[in-house]
Amino acid sequence: MINKTRLSKYLRCTAKAVLTAVAAFWLVFALLSGAGSYGGGVRGIIMNSPNALPWVVFLGVIYVAWRWELVGGALVAGTGLFTVFAFDTLRSPPVFFLLSFPLAVLGGCLIAGRYLMIKSRVRNE
């Protein structure tokens, strides 16, 4: 039989780590990608910083996921569903499977991990 506590911890920790790494990567990419058009350097990064605002918001969503997994998982999964409509990712399957689908799955992992943790606590009592 599968140890629900271990599976829960694995799902939750993996989802949080992957989400944090992805958001940090895209935040740095958004900051640096257009900085050269503003002259580069720190001034260019500051001038280009509005491009990174969506990723700062996403980092906020991930912070919520670290603190409150059910709410954060729902927000992450909702963000994945939002990207389907906002970016029309269904028209481009590679974008769908690289952006929208992983977010929905990782949000689902957070929710499932929390659910398994609750079920294992109830069973142990």
Secondary structure in CASP SS format (residue, H / E / C, confidence):
PFRMAT SS
TARGET T0000
AUTHOR 0000-0000-0000
METHOD secondary structure of the structure
MODEL  1
M C 1.00
I C 1.00
N C 1.00
K H 1.00
T H 1.00
R H 1.00
L H 1.00
S H 1.00
K H 1.00
Y H 1.00
L H 1.00
R H 1.00
C H 1.00
T H 1.00
A H 1.00
K H 1.00
A H 1.00
V H 1.00
L H 1.00
T H 1.00
A H 1.00
V H 1.00
A H 1.00
A H 1.00
F H 1.00
W H 1.00
L H 1.00
V H 1.00
F H 1.00
A H 1.00
L H 1.00
L H 1.00
S H 1.00
G C 1.00
A H 1.00
G H 1.00
S H 1.00
Y H 1.00
G C 1.00
G C 1.00
G H 1.00
V H 1.00
R H 1.00
G H 1.00
I H 1.00
I H 1.00
M H 1.00
N H 1.00
S H 1.00
P H 1.00
N H 1.00
A H 1.00
L H 1.00
P H 1.00
W H 1.00
V H 1.00
V H 1.00
F H 1.00
L H 1.00
G H 1.00
V H 1.00
I H 1.00
Y H 1.00
V H 1.00
A H 1.00
W H 1.00
R H 1.00
W C 1.00
E H 1.00
L H 1.00
V H 1.00
G H 1.00
G H 1.00
A H 1.00
L H 1.00
V H 1.00
A H 1.00
G H 1.00
T H 1.00
G H 1.00
L H 1.00
F H 1.00
T H 1.00
V H 1.00
F H 1.00
A H 1.00
F C 1.00
D C 1.00
T H 1.00
L H 1.00
R H 1.00
S C 1.00
P H 1.00
P H 1.00
V H 1.00
F H 1.00
F H 1.00
L H 1.00
L H 1.00
S H 1.00
F H 1.00
P H 1.00
L H 1.00
A H 1.00
V H 1.00
L H 1.00
G H 1.00
G H 1.00
C H 1.00
L H 1.00
I H 1.00
A H 1.00
G H 1.00
R H 1.00
Y H 1.00
L H 1.00
M H 1.00
I H 1.00
K H 1.00
S H 1.00
R H 1.00
V H 1.00
R H 1.00
N H 1.00
E C 1.00
END
